[in-house]
Amino acid sequence: MNDMVKNLLIWGIIAVVLIAVFNHFGTVSTTASQMDYTTFNSDITSGKLKEVRINGREIVATTKNNNTYTTYIPYYDDRLMDDLVLNKVTVFGSADERPSIITSIFVSWFPMILLIGFWLFVMRQMQGGGKGGPMAVGKSKARMLTPEQLKTSFADVAGNDEAKQEVTEVVDFLRDPNKYQKLGGRIPKGILMVGPPGTGKTLLAKAIAGEANVPFFTISGSDFVEMFVGVGASRVRDMFAQARKHAPCIIFIDEIDAVGRKRGGGFSGGHDEREQTLNQMLVEMDGFESNSGIIIIAATNRVDVLDPALLRPGRFDREVNVNLPDMKGREQILAVHIRKVPLAPDVNINVLARGTPGYSGADLANLVNEAALLAARRNQHLVSMDDFEQAKDKINMGTERRSLTMTTEQLVSTAYHEAGHAIIGSLMPNHDPIHKVTIIPRGRALGVTFFLPEGDRISESRQKLEGDIATLYGGRIAEGLIYGEEHISTGASNDIQVATKYARAMVTQWGYSDKLGPLYYESEDNGFGKNREISDETARIIDEEVRDIITRNYDRAKTILTENIDILHAMKDALIKYETIDSNQVAQLMARQPVTPPADWTQNDEQAVKQASIGGNPKPQRGIDIAPDDNAEQ
């Protein structure tokens, strides 16, 4: 019986009780006609009545002609019985049917009982309608998964080899506790998993329980805190009580920062609901009562806000960093997610892993799913490398805007802009290799130049950073060389922002300033703006050094593009013709060789591009700025 049927049954019973009470104590209607009391008295004195029946104030009178009517006795008439006896009228009486004490109490208190029942019903709904009714507000909301329900193992977790090694001994302890206890060892009571969103913290916790073959309690930190003080602490107690019954087991608390924030930051004197819940959790984890066999695993991406008492040894005494995967880890994660995806022979997982730096496990799963959906829309039987590339572009920049109307001048300007990025990036030392250049609009960008790193970069050199700054200004410089400085578009706004950010970080954080030396000049925002701890003279020098880095690399990029202006024109022509060129075509252009068309290029494609670029709207749409925007180096 589900909750809806129960609620309907309860309200049906209440309705039946109400109807019964009102029918019992309501006015009893009769079929006899009603007469005024004056006529009734006249009938007594004139001898017309044969008999009367008195029931409280109600009188049912029957005349000698067998006519019946009803009347009511006024409170002040004390001579009625004398008149009836004097005129020889037969009188019938009835017992005074007063309600019992229980019935009277029920009738008088029924509205209050109904109000209390409605309040409890509302409270039950506010608490999620959990099992046990309104009195179960303080019960734990943790959901227990049995070993039979846990099918996740370490084989399903890829890209987190170091994290898996950290938790392997937890699995061994749950399988064989005596192995550690006979040597005096104590397994950590709590494991705190720290890492960015989507890196697999929850998946790793489920894999631990699946490998150990023990019950797994899962709950979110926000499930403890409610509007009533004491509810959260009660739920913590109930959760640990359930865990003790199923020990050995694992308790997983997701987003523990919702309840485990540092105490003393509120305005309620330390007695609010969240702090009481945290206090109870601290006691349960390491108090007088032993919780042997219970391992608490928590996940958060905000370890900096947690209360220090949670992080001390004896509670969460082991911190496992679940970071974004490196290139090898991304390749392993992709191998897990493509198990059930039919792949075309041209799919190269290594290239996909190289082209997805900064992707989390969840991002990679989304990439595989988007590629499969795209292949399905194209009625393909296999997912090709092109599907993965299109899916990656969609995730990074948004869906293609093929419907965007661009004039020939705007299309050519975008091609020159992206060609400037590509040429400077190809000629910069220690720069990431170019992957492809496109002038197909996506999201806010009208064109993008992709650089594909050969591997994960842990740190950057000064040479690499200055090369990146020069590459970022390549698009703006190309527009200036072709159209003149006065006709440079706003498309380089994001390029300028990123380049300035790099230059300022080089001066204030990374010690790449000859005048200021290897000192750290950035300070946290104290409410009055940043850099309040440095002098005005130092701030002036910082601005000068930033400007010097930008100017030096801007001039360097301008010199390179001026010397290779023929390549700039050739790359523009290739982009106008093919819309997208890859690394091989860029290499041919940089070597001043003829550009070979893509493998899937057809005459129909050439005609379509020509029609779109030349036969489009010859004039810009009024009121819309469709100049290239956010053509940043990717």
Backbone torsions as a table, in degrees:
resi	resn	phi	psi	omega
1	MET	NA	119.5	-176.9
2	ASN	-81.1	175.2	-175.8
3	ASP	-65.1	-34.1	-179.2
4	MET	-64.5	-43.1	178.8
5	VAL	-64.2	-40.6	177.8
6	LYS	-60.9	-45.4	-179.6
7	ASN	-63.6	-41.1	178.4
8	LEU	-64.4	-38.3	179.4
9	LEU	-65.6	-42.1	180.0
10	ILE	-63.1	-47.8	-179.4
11	TRP	-69.1	-28.5	174.7
12	GLY	-66.0	-41.5	177.4
13	ILE	-63.1	-42.6	178.8
14	ILE	-61.2	-41.3	180.0
15	ALA	-64.9	-40.7	179.2
16	VAL	-63.7	-42.7	179.1
17	VAL	-62.3	-42.7	179.4
18	LEU	-61.4	-45.1	-179.6
19	ILE	-63.3	-40.2	-179.8
20	ALA	-64.5	-42.1	179.9
21	VAL	-64.8	-44.9	-178.0
22	PHE	-67.9	-34.7	178.1
23	ASN	-69.8	-33.8	-176.6
24	HIS	-75.6	-40.8	-174.6
25	PHE	-102.9	1.6	179.6
26	GLY	-78.3	179.5	-179.8
27	THR	-72.8	130.4	-179.4
28	VAL	-89.4	118.7	-179.9
29	SER	-90.8	148.2	179.2
30	THR	-124.6	163.8	179.2
31	THR	-83.8	-13.9	-178.3
32	ALA	-72.5	152.1	177.7
33	SER	-75.4	158.9	-176.6
34	GLN	-105.4	136.8	-177.0
35	MET	-123.4	152.4	177.2
36	ASP	-76.1	157.2	-174.7
37	TYR	-69.2	-27.8	179.1
38	THR	-65.3	-43.9	177.9
39	THR	-64.6	-36.4	178.2
40	PHE	-61.5	-44.0	178.0
41	ASN	-63.6	-38.1	179.8
42	SER	-66.2	-37.4	178.5
43	ASP	-67.5	-31.1	178.8
44	ILE	-66.6	-48.7	-175.1
45	THR	-71.4	-28.0	-179.5
46	SER	-87.1	-3.0	177.0
47	GLY	76.2	23.6	-179.8
48	LYS	-82.2	-17.9	-173.6
49	LEU	-89.5	143.1	177.0
50	LYS	-100.5	-43.3	-179.6
51	GLU	-157.3	158.5	175.0
52	VAL	-136.1	149.5	175.3
53	ARG	-120.2	120.9	-176.1
54	ILE	-106.2	123.4	178.3
55	ASN	-132.2	89.4	-175.3
56	GLY	70.2	-122.7	177.8
57	ARG	-91.4	-7.6	-178.4
58	GLU	-89.6	135.9	178.4
59	ILE	-126.5	128.4	174.7
60	VAL	-110.1	111.0	-174.6
61	ALA	-103.3	140.7	178.0
62	THR	-122.3	124.5	-179.0
63	THR	-82.5	170.7	178.4
64	LYS	-67.5	-16.2	175.2
65	ASN	-90.0	9.2	179.4
66	ASN	66.3	25.7	170.7
67	ASN	-89.8	141.6	-176.2
68	THR	-122.0	137.9	173.6
69	TYR	-146.3	168.9	-175.3
70	THR	-121.7	141.9	174.1
71	THR	-146.2	174.5	-176.4
72	TYR	-128.8	143.7	-175.4
73	ILE	-84.1	128.9	171.2
74	PRO	-67.6	156.2	-176.8
75	TYR	-67.1	-29.5	-169.8
76	TYR	-94.1	1.1	-177.0
77	ASP	-85.1	103.1	179.3
78	ASP	-100.6	-4.1	-175.3
79	ARG	-99.2	5.9	-172.3
80	LEU	-61.3	-49.7	-177.0
81	MET	-62.4	-38.1	178.8
82	ASP	-63.1	-41.5	-179.5
83	ASP	-66.7	-38.4	-179.6
84	LEU	-66.7	-41.6	-179.9
85	VAL	-68.6	-40.6	-178.3
86	LEU	-62.7	-36.8	-177.9
87	ASN	-94.6	14.2	173.5
88	LYS	56.0	47.0	176.1
89	VAL	-97.7	130.5	179.3
90	THR	-71.2	128.8	-176.6
91	VAL	-114.0	128.9	173.5
92	PHE	-114.4	131.8	178.2
93	GLY	-115.2	170.0	176.8
94	SER	-136.2	156.4	179.5
95	ALA	-67.1	150.7	178.4
96	ASP	-75.2	102.0	-175.2
97	GLU	-83.3	75.3	176.1
98	ARG	-79.3	141.6	178.9
99	PRO	-67.1	153.4	178.9
100	SER	-68.8	166.5	-179.6
101	ILE	-62.0	-40.9	-179.3
102	ILE	-63.4	-41.8	179.4
103	THR	-65.9	-40.1	179.5
104	SER	-63.9	-43.7	178.9
105	ILE	-63.5	-42.3	-178.9
106	PHE	-62.8	-44.9	-178.6
107	VAL	-64.0	-41.3	-177.1
108	SER	-72.4	-32.3	-177.2
109	TRP	-97.5	-3.6	-176.3
110	PHE	-58.7	-44.1	177.1
111	PRO	-58.3	-39.8	179.5
112	MET	-67.2	-40.7	178.3
113	ILE	-62.8	-41.2	178.4
114	LEU	-62.3	-41.0	179.7
115	LEU	-65.1	-43.5	179.1
116	ILE	-64.3	-41.2	178.7
117	GLY	-62.9	-40.0	177.8
118	PHE	-65.3	-39.7	179.5
119	TRP	-63.7	-43.2	178.0
120	LEU	-63.5	-38.1	178.0
121	PHE	-62.9	-42.7	178.6
122	VAL	-64.2	-42.8	179.4
123	MET	-62.7	-36.8	178.8
124	ARG	-64.8	-40.3	178.1
125	GLN	-67.1	-38.1	179.3
126	MET	-65.5	-30.4	-179.8
127	GLN	-89.7	12.4	174.5
128	GLY	91.7	3.1	178.3
129	GLY	64.3	35.5	-177.4
130	GLY	-65.9	166.1	-179.4
131	LYS	-65.1	144.5	179.3
132	GLY	100.5	-3.5	176.0
133	GLY	74.7	-164.4	-175.9
134	PRO	-60.7	-27.8	-178.4
135	MET	-75.9	-2.8	-179.7
136	ALA	-97.2	19.0	-179.3
137	VAL	-59.6	-40.6	-177.1
138	GLY	-84.8	6.0	179.0
139	LYS	-78.9	151.0	-178.6
140	SER	-69.4	142.2	176.1
141	LYS	-95.6	9.2	-179.8
142	ALA	-64.8	135.8	179.2
143	ARG	-101.6	127.1	-177.3
144	MET	-96.5	131.2	174.4
145	LEU	-109.8	126.7	-179.9
146	THR	-79.5	162.6	177.8
147	PRO	-56.6	-30.2	179.5
148	GLU	-69.2	-27.4	-179.5
149	GLN	-84.4	-17.7	-177.2
150	LEU	-92.4	108.4	179.8
151	LYS	-107.1	1.1	-177.2
152	THR	-83.4	137.0	177.8
153	SER	-133.0	177.3	178.8
154	PHE	-63.4	-22.3	177.7
155	ALA	-66.6	-22.9	179.0
156	ASP	-86.7	-5.3	-179.1
157	VAL	-110.6	115.3	-179.5
158	ALA	-122.8	156.5	176.3
159	GLY	82.1	3.6	-179.8
160	ASN	-130.1	54.1	-175.8
161	ASP	-62.9	-41.7	-179.2
162	GLU	-66.2	-41.2	179.1
163	ALA	-65.2	-38.8	178.9
164	LYS	-65.4	-36.2	177.7
165	GLN	-65.7	-35.4	-179.7
166	GLU	-63.6	-34.5	-173.6
167	VAL	-100.8	-0.6	-179.4
168	THR	-62.0	-40.1	-178.9
169	GLU	-69.0	-23.0	173.9
170	VAL	-65.5	-41.8	177.3
171	VAL	-63.7	-43.0	178.7
172	ASP	-61.6	-39.8	-179.8
173	PHE	-65.0	-42.9	-179.8
174	LEU	-66.9	-30.8	177.9
175	ARG	-76.8	-41.6	-175.7
176	ASP	-141.4	82.6	-177.8
177	PRO	-63.4	-31.8	-176.7
178	ASN	-63.7	-25.5	-179.7
179	LYS	-59.1	-36.3	-179.1
180	TYR	-94.4	-35.3	-174.7
181	GLN	-69.7	-31.4	-178.2
182	LYS	-70.5	-18.3	176.2
183	LEU	-99.3	7.2	179.6
184	GLY	80.7	10.6	-179.4
185	GLY	-80.9	151.0	178.6
186	ARG	-128.7	121.8	-179.5
187	ILE	-71.0	146.6	177.6
188	PRO	-57.9	136.5	179.0
189	LYS	-74.0	-33.5	-176.7
190	GLY	-134.2	140.3	177.1
191	ILE	-121.7	122.7	-179.9
192	LEU	-104.1	116.7	178.6
193	MET	-95.1	121.6	-175.2
194	VAL	-119.4	133.8	177.3
195	GLY	172.1	166.9	179.4
196	PRO	-63.1	163.1	177.8
197	PRO	-62.7	142.1	174.5
198	GLY	84.1	8.6	-177.2
199	THR	-88.5	-3.8	173.8
200	GLY	101.7	27.0	-179.7
201	LYS	-66.2	-47.2	179.3
202	THR	-65.3	-40.3	179.0
203	LEU	-62.7	-40.2	179.9
204	LEU	-66.1	-38.9	177.8
205	ALA	-64.0	-41.2	177.2
206	LYS	-65.7	-35.4	178.5
207	ALA	-66.2	-36.0	177.2
208	ILE	-60.7	-47.4	180.0
209	ALA	-65.7	-38.2	179.6
210	GLY	-66.5	-39.4	179.0
211	GLU	-70.3	-36.9	-177.9
212	ALA	-80.6	-15.9	179.0
213	ASN	60.4	48.1	179.8
214	VAL	-127.4	161.6	176.1
215	PRO	-61.1	152.0	-173.9
216	PHE	-132.8	112.7	177.0
217	PHE	-96.6	127.6	-179.8
218	THR	-123.7	137.4	-178.5
219	ILE	-157.1	154.1	176.8
220	SER	-98.1	150.3	179.5
221	GLY	-60.2	-31.6	-179.6
222	SER	-72.3	-15.6	179.8
223	ASP	-73.0	-14.7	179.9
224	PHE	-81.8	-36.3	-169.9
225	VAL	-90.0	124.9	177.5
226	GLU	-129.5	-178.9	-176.6
227	MET	-77.5	-15.8	-178.4
228	PHE	-99.6	131.0	179.6
229	VAL	-67.9	132.3	179.1
230	GLY	99.5	-16.2	-178.9
231	VAL	-67.3	-44.4	-179.5
232	GLY	-61.2	-44.8	178.6
233	ALA	-62.5	-38.7	177.7
234	SER	-63.8	-39.1	179.4
235	ARG	-68.2	-35.3	177.0
236	VAL	-63.7	-46.2	178.9
237	ARG	-60.2	-43.9	-178.6
238	ASP	-66.4	-37.4	179.9
239	MET	-64.0	-44.5	179.7
240	PHE	-70.4	-31.8	176.6
241	ALA	-64.2	-41.8	176.8
242	GLN	-65.5	-38.6	-178.9
243	ALA	-65.0	-36.8	179.4
244	ARG	-63.5	-33.2	179.9
245	LYS	-70.2	-23.5	-176.7
246	HIS	-113.8	14.8	-179.8
247	ALA	-63.7	145.5	-2.4
248	PRO	-74.3	143.8	-177.3
249	CYS	-157.0	176.5	179.7
250	ILE	-125.2	133.5	172.2
251	ILE	-108.4	122.2	179.1
252	PHE	-111.5	121.4	179.7
253	ILE	-112.0	109.1	180.0
254	ASP	-85.7	144.0	-179.7
255	GLU	51.5	57.9	-177.0
256	ILE	-67.9	-16.7	179.2
257	ASP	-65.4	-15.2	176.8
258	ALA	-66.9	-26.3	-178.4
259	VAL	-121.1	-17.0	-173.4
260	GLY	-102.1	21.2	-179.7
261	ARG	-67.7	160.0	-178.4
262	LYS	-57.4	138.0	-179.9
263	ARG	-82.4	159.5	175.9
264	GLY	89.5	4.7	-179.0
265	GLY	-95.2	-4.2	-178.1
266	GLY	-93.4	-174.4	-178.2
267	PHE	-110.8	13.9	-175.4
268	SER	-105.9	16.5	176.3
269	GLY	72.1	19.3	176.8
270	GLY	82.6	13.8	-177.5
271	HIS	-116.7	18.1	-179.7
272	ASP	-77.8	173.1	-173.0
273	GLU	-63.7	-43.4	-176.4
274	ARG	-63.7	-41.5	-178.6
275	GLU	-70.0	-35.6	175.7
276	GLN	-65.1	-38.2	177.3
277	THR	-63.8	-43.5	178.9
278	LEU	-63.4	-42.1	178.5
279	ASN	-59.6	-42.8	179.3
280	GLN	-65.5	-37.4	178.2
281	MET	-65.3	-38.6	178.0
282	LEU	-63.2	-41.2	-179.8
283	VAL	-67.0	-42.6	-178.2
284	GLU	-67.0	-34.9	-177.7
285	MET	-73.6	-38.1	-178.5
286	ASP	-152.3	76.8	178.0
287	GLY	-122.7	-153.5	-179.9
288	PHE	-70.7	-31.5	-177.0
289	GLU	-88.3	133.8	-178.1
290	SER	-81.0	139.3	177.1
291	ASN	-120.6	50.9	-178.7
292	SER	-65.4	140.0	-179.8
293	GLY	89.3	-3.6	178.8
294	ILE	-110.0	120.6	178.3
295	ILE	-113.2	126.0	-179.4
296	ILE	-100.6	125.1	175.5
297	ILE	-116.2	128.2	180.0
298	ALA	-126.5	152.6	-179.6
299	ALA	-127.4	141.4	177.3
300	THR	-161.3	155.1	170.2
301	ASN	-114.8	14.4	178.9
302	ARG	-132.0	61.5	-178.3
303	VAL	-67.0	-21.2	-177.5
304	ASP	-69.3	-19.4	-177.8
305	VAL	-98.2	-1.0	-176.8
306	LEU	-75.4	150.8	179.0
307	ASP	-68.8	136.9	-178.8
308	PRO	-59.4	-28.7	-179.8
309	ALA	-65.1	-25.9	177.6
310	LEU	-72.6	-29.1	-171.0
311	LEU	-93.7	-2.5	-176.8
312	ARG	-75.6	158.5	176.9
313	PRO	-58.5	138.8	-176.1
314	GLY	104.6	-17.5	174.9
315	ARG	-118.9	-107.9	173.0
316	PHE	-87.5	81.5	-173.6
317	ASP	-96.1	7.4	174.0
318	ARG	-137.1	126.7	179.9
319	GLU	-110.0	122.4	-179.4
320	VAL	-110.4	117.9	179.6
321	ASN	-87.0	118.1	176.9
322	VAL	-107.4	90.3	-172.5
323	ASN	-90.5	175.2	174.4
324	LEU	-63.3	139.4	-175.2
325	PRO	-70.3	149.0	172.9
326	ASP	-81.6	-172.9	-175.3
327	MET	-61.8	-42.4	177.9
328	LYS	-64.5	-41.1	178.1
329	GLY	-64.5	-40.4	178.0
330	ARG	-63.6	-36.9	177.9
331	GLU	-64.7	-40.3	178.0
332	GLN	-66.5	-39.9	179.5
333	ILE	-65.9	-43.0	177.4
334	LEU	-61.2	-37.8	178.4
335	ALA	-62.4	-33.1	178.2
336	VAL	-71.0	-42.7	-173.3
337	HIS	-77.9	-20.4	-178.8
338	ILE	-95.5	12.2	-179.4
339	ARG	-58.1	-41.1	-175.4
340	LYS	-100.2	11.5	-178.3
341	VAL	-105.9	122.6	176.4
342	PRO	-72.2	118.6	-173.8
343	LEU	-103.6	146.1	173.0
344	ALA	-77.3	159.1	-177.2
345	PRO	-63.8	-21.5	-176.3
346	ASP	-83.3	-1.7	-178.4
347	VAL	-73.0	124.7	179.6
348	ASN	-117.6	105.9	-176.6
349	ILE	-65.8	-33.2	-180.0
350	ASN	-63.4	-40.7	177.9
351	VAL	-66.0	-40.2	177.5
352	LEU	-62.7	-41.3	179.2
353	ALA	-65.4	-39.2	177.7
354	ARG	-65.9	-34.4	-176.1
355	GLY	-85.8	6.4	-178.4
356	THR	-126.0	49.5	177.2
357	PRO	-65.9	140.6	-178.9
358	GLY	84.3	-1.7	178.5
359	TYR	-78.5	137.4	172.7
360	SER	-88.4	175.4	177.5
361	GLY	-60.5	-38.9	178.2
362	ALA	-66.7	-37.1	177.7
363	ASP	-64.5	-40.5	179.8
364	LEU	-67.5	-38.0	175.4
365	ALA	-62.6	-39.3	177.6
366	ASN	-66.8	-36.0	177.9
367	LEU	-61.6	-46.5	179.7
368	VAL	-63.3	-40.7	-179.6
369	ASN	-66.0	-42.8	179.2
370	GLU	-63.7	-39.4	178.2
371	ALA	-64.1	-40.9	178.7
372	ALA	-65.4	-40.4	178.2
373	LEU	-64.9	-40.2	179.1
374	LEU	-64.4	-41.7	177.9
375	ALA	-64.5	-36.7	178.8
376	ALA	-66.4	-39.5	178.0
377	ARG	-63.8	-28.7	179.0
378	ARG	-87.9	4.9	-179.8
379	ASN	59.7	38.5	178.2
380	GLN	-93.4	156.3	177.3
381	HIS	-96.6	-18.0	179.5
382	LEU	-130.1	151.7	177.5
383	VAL	-92.6	119.7	-174.6
384	SER	-96.6	172.2	177.5
385	MET	-65.3	-34.0	177.3
386	ASP	-63.4	-35.7	176.6
387	ASP	-63.0	-41.9	178.0
388	PHE	-65.5	-39.9	179.1
389	GLU	-64.5	-43.1	178.3
390	GLN	-64.3	-39.6	178.6
391	ALA	-65.5	-40.0	178.9
392	LYS	-65.4	-41.4	177.4
393	ASP	-63.3	-38.8	179.6
394	LYS	-64.5	-42.1	-179.7
395	ILE	-67.2	-41.5	-176.0
396	ASN	-74.1	-39.2	-170.8
397	MET	-126.0	-15.2	-177.6
398	GLY	110.5	179.0	-177.3
399	THR	-75.3	148.5	176.1
400	GLU	-58.2	138.7	177.6
401	ARG	-106.9	70.2	-179.4
402	ARG	-67.0	-25.6	-177.7
403	SER	-78.6	-6.7	-178.4
404	LEU	-69.4	124.2	-179.6
405	THR	-86.1	122.4	179.1
406	MET	-125.8	141.7	175.1
407	THR	-76.8	166.3	178.2
408	THR	-61.3	-39.2	179.9
409	GLU	-63.5	-41.2	179.5
410	GLN	-68.4	-37.4	178.9
411	LEU	-66.2	-41.6	179.0
412	VAL	-67.2	-40.8	178.9
413	SER	-61.2	-41.9	177.6
414	THR	-63.8	-39.8	179.4
415	ALA	-63.6	-43.3	177.0
416	TYR	-62.6	-41.1	-179.3
417	HIS	-59.9	-50.6	-178.2
418	GLU	-69.9	-33.8	176.4
419	ALA	-63.9	-35.1	176.7
420	GLY	-62.6	-44.2	175.5
421	HIS	-58.5	-46.8	-173.6
422	ALA	-66.2	-41.8	-177.0
423	ILE	-67.7	-46.7	179.8
424	ILE	-63.5	-42.9	179.6
425	GLY	-63.5	-34.6	-179.8
426	SER	-71.0	-26.6	-175.3
427	LEU	-101.2	-4.7	178.4
428	MET	-79.2	135.3	177.0
429	PRO	-69.3	144.3	176.7
430	ASN	61.7	26.1	-179.7
431	HIS	-93.5	152.0	176.3
432	ASP	-62.1	140.2	178.7
433	PRO	-62.9	147.4	179.3
434	ILE	-76.0	143.1	-178.8
435	HIS	-105.4	-53.3	176.4
436	LYS	-165.5	161.7	178.1
437	VAL	-128.5	134.0	-178.1
438	THR	-139.0	147.7	173.4
439	ILE	-115.7	19.3	174.6
440	ILE	-79.2	122.9	-178.5
441	PRO	-64.6	135.3	176.5
442	ARG	-141.8	129.3	178.9
443	GLY	58.2	-125.9	178.7
444	ARG	-89.9	-11.7	-175.5
445	ALA	-93.2	137.9	174.8
446	LEU	-89.8	-9.4	178.2
447	GLY	-171.9	154.7	-175.7
448	VAL	-145.2	142.9	172.1
449	THR	-112.0	122.0	-177.0
450	PHE	-100.7	133.3	171.3
451	PHE	-116.5	128.6	-173.9
452	LEU	-106.6	113.1	179.7
453	PRO	-67.2	146.8	178.9
454	GLU	-74.6	-21.7	178.3
455	GLY	-165.2	178.0	179.7
456	ASP	-72.5	134.1	178.7
457	ARG	-101.1	120.0	178.8
458	ILE	-84.2	-36.0	177.7
459	SER	-144.1	163.4	-177.8
460	GLU	-117.9	146.5	176.1
461	SER	-90.7	165.2	178.0
462	ARG	-63.5	-38.3	179.0
463	GLN	-62.3	-42.9	179.4
464	LYS	-65.3	-42.1	-178.7
465	LEU	-65.6	-42.7	179.3
466	GLU	-68.3	-32.6	174.5
467	GLY	-65.4	-38.3	176.8
468	ASP	-63.7	-40.3	179.4
469	ILE	-64.0	-43.2	178.1
470	ALA	-62.2	-40.3	179.8
471	THR	-65.4	-38.7	179.7
472	LEU	-61.1	-32.7	179.9
473	TYR	-88.0	-1.3	-178.4
474	GLY	-60.5	-39.2	-179.3
475	GLY	-66.6	-45.1	178.9
476	ARG	-63.3	-42.9	-179.2
477	ILE	-64.3	-40.5	179.2
478	ALA	-60.6	-42.8	177.4
479	GLU	-62.5	-39.9	179.9
480	GLY	-66.2	-38.9	179.6
481	LEU	-67.9	-34.5	-176.1
482	ILE	-84.8	-45.5	-172.1
483	TYR	-106.3	-11.1	-175.1
484	GLY	97.5	151.5	-176.3
485	GLU	-60.4	-31.8	-177.2
486	GLU	-75.0	-10.0	-178.4
487	HIS	-112.2	16.4	176.8
488	ILE	-68.4	134.0	-176.2
489	SER	-84.6	175.9	178.7
490	THR	-84.7	6.7	-175.6
491	GLY	-65.9	-17.3	-177.4
492	ALA	-93.2	14.8	-176.9
493	SER	-61.0	-44.7	179.7
494	ASN	-69.6	-35.3	176.5
495	ASP	-59.5	-45.4	-179.7
496	ILE	-63.2	-41.9	-179.4
497	GLN	-61.9	-46.9	-178.6
498	VAL	-67.1	-42.5	-179.6
499	ALA	-63.0	-41.8	178.7
500	THR	-65.8	-37.2	177.2
501	LYS	-62.8	-44.1	177.4
502	TYR	-60.6	-47.6	-176.1
503	ALA	-63.7	-41.5	-179.8
504	ARG	-67.5	-38.8	177.4
505	ALA	-65.7	-35.0	176.9
506	MET	-60.9	-35.6	-177.0
507	VAL	-83.9	-44.8	-169.8
508	THR	-94.5	-19.5	-175.1
509	GLN	-119.5	-35.6	-170.0
510	TRP	-106.3	1.9	173.6
511	GLY	68.2	33.2	-179.2
512	TYR	-97.4	23.3	178.2
513	SER	-106.5	127.4	178.9
514	ASP	-70.4	-30.5	-178.1
515	LYS	-79.5	-39.3	-174.5
516	LEU	-94.2	-23.7	178.3
517	GLY	78.6	-177.6	-177.4
518	PRO	-79.2	68.4	177.9
519	LEU	-122.3	154.2	-179.2
520	TYR	-99.0	119.8	-175.1
521	TYR	-112.2	-4.1	178.4
522	GLU	-81.9	138.8	175.5
523	SER	-130.5	156.5	-178.1
524	GLU	-69.8	154.6	179.5
525	ASP	-69.6	120.2	-180.0
526	ASN	-103.9	17.3	-180.0
527	GLY	96.7	-10.6	-179.5
528	PHE	-119.1	18.8	-177.5
529	GLY	97.6	164.0	-177.4
530	LYS	-83.0	166.8	175.9
531	ASN	59.9	35.7	177.7
532	ARG	-79.3	-10.2	-177.6
533	GLU	-92.3	0.0	179.2
534	ILE	-110.5	157.7	-177.9
535	SER	-78.8	165.9	178.4
536	ASP	-65.7	-34.6	178.9
537	GLU	-65.7	-42.4	177.5
538	THR	-64.8	-40.0	177.8
539	ALA	-61.6	-37.7	178.1
540	ARG	-65.8	-41.4	179.0
541	ILE	-65.1	-38.8	178.0
542	ILE	-59.5	-45.8	179.4
543	ASP	-62.2	-39.2	179.3
544	GLU	-66.2	-41.5	179.8
545	GLU	-66.7	-39.1	176.8
546	VAL	-62.7	-45.5	178.9
547	ARG	-62.1	-39.4	-179.3
548	ASP	-63.8	-42.2	178.3
549	ILE	-63.8	-43.9	-179.6
550	ILE	-64.6	-47.2	-177.2
551	THR	-63.3	-42.2	-178.3
552	ARG	-62.2	-44.6	-178.7
553	ASN	-77.4	-29.3	174.8
554	TYR	-63.3	-47.0	179.8
555	ASP	-65.0	-38.1	179.0
556	ARG	-62.9	-45.3	179.7
557	ALA	-65.1	-36.6	-179.9
558	LYS	-65.9	-39.6	177.9
559	THR	-63.4	-42.4	-179.0
560	ILE	-64.4	-44.4	-179.2
561	LEU	-67.8	-35.5	178.5
562	THR	-64.4	-39.4	179.8
563	GLU	-72.8	-19.9	-177.5
564	ASN	-120.0	37.9	-176.9
565	ILE	-64.5	-28.7	178.8
566	ASP	-67.7	-37.4	176.6
567	ILE	-66.7	-36.8	178.7
568	LEU	-59.6	-45.8	179.1
569	HIS	-66.2	-40.8	-178.6
570	ALA	-66.2	-39.9	179.5
571	MET	-69.0	-35.2	175.2
572	LYS	-60.7	-45.0	-179.9
573	ASP	-62.8	-39.2	178.8
574	ALA	-65.8	-39.6	178.6
575	LEU	-67.5	-38.9	177.7
576	ILE	-64.1	-36.6	-176.8
577	LYS	-78.5	-46.0	-172.4
578	TYR	-104.0	-11.7	-177.6
579	GLU	69.9	-41.0	179.7
580	THR	-135.7	130.8	175.7
581	ILE	-124.0	146.4	-176.1
582	ASP	-100.5	-172.3	-175.3
583	SER	-64.6	-36.2	179.8
584	ASN	-65.5	-42.0	179.2
585	GLN	-68.4	-37.0	176.1
586	VAL	-63.1	-41.7	178.5
587	ALA	-61.9	-38.2	177.5
588	GLN	-65.2	-41.2	178.8
589	LEU	-65.7	-41.4	-180.0
590	MET	-66.3	-26.7	176.6
591	ALA	-89.2	5.6	179.8
592	ARG	58.5	42.5	178.1
593	GLN	-110.6	161.1	176.3
594	PRO	-62.4	146.0	-176.9
595	VAL	-91.6	126.6	176.1
596	THR	-84.8	140.1	179.6
597	PRO	-70.1	161.5	176.3
598	PRO	-60.3	159.5	-176.0
599	ALA	-62.4	-33.9	-177.3
600	ASP	-97.8	15.6	-177.4
601	TRP	-77.1	136.1	179.9
602	THR	-128.2	169.9	177.8
603	GLN	-65.2	-33.3	178.0
604	ASN	-64.0	-38.1	177.7
605	ASP	-62.9	-40.6	-179.4
606	GLU	-64.6	-42.0	178.9
607	GLN	-66.0	-37.3	179.9
608	ALA	-65.4	-43.1	179.4
609	VAL	-66.1	-40.5	179.6
610	LYS	-63.5	-41.1	178.8
611	GLN	-65.3	-40.3	-177.9
612	ALA	-70.2	-35.3	-174.6
613	SER	-86.2	-30.2	-176.2
614	ILE	-105.9	-37.2	-175.9
615	GLY	-89.6	12.7	-179.8
616	GLY	-76.3	-170.5	179.4
617	ASN	-65.0	120.6	-175.5
618	PRO	-73.7	-13.8	-178.4
619	LYS	-124.3	146.4	177.2
620	PRO	-64.8	150.5	176.0
621	GLN	-70.5	137.1	-178.0
622	ARG	-67.1	137.8	175.0
623	GLY	78.4	6.4	-178.6
624	ILE	-125.4	124.2	176.5
625	ASP	-89.5	104.1	-178.3
626	ILE	-109.5	28.6	171.7
627	ALA	-68.4	153.5	-179.4
628	PRO	-56.7	135.8	-178.3
629	ASP	-133.0	137.8	175.8
630	ASP	59.8	42.3	176.6
631	ASN	-84.9	57.0	-174.7
632	ALA	-79.7	156.2	172.3
633	GLU	-65.0	131.8	-178.5
634	GLN	-104.6	NA	NA
